[in-house]
Amino acid sequence: QAQLVESGGGLVQPGGSLRLSCATSGSIFRFTVMGWYRQAPGKQRELVATMSSGGTTNYKDSVKGRFSISRDDAKSTLYLQMNSLKPEDTAVYYCNAMDFRNTYWGQGTQVTVSS
């Protein structure tokens, strides 16, 4: 089993920045893929960005060039740097991780982009 704990959400004005963090229990090397998903009110959960254990990244088209996924292996933490935020980025953001047996989710952190 693994636990994922997100932090860093909040209220930000359009054009602003936030950095989300996802702290994992145990070693981050156990996961084959980690990523960030989001769910806006009335919409399905969607993939935002992923990073494989080898460092390959993948982004939703609408966040390319604005968001950046990274990880700190020593801290067993995954990050999502979000720049040039738009109102349509408003959602609950979830951390996700998969090992060879299971898929894990964090509890989510709210990001609200509004003036």
Secondary structure, DSSP 8 states (H G I E B T S, - for coil): ---EEEE--EEE-TT--EEEEEEESS-GGG-SEEEEEEE-TTS--EEEEEEETT--EEE-GGGTTTEEEEEETTTTEEEEEE-S--GGG-EEEEEEEE-SS-EEE---EEEEE--
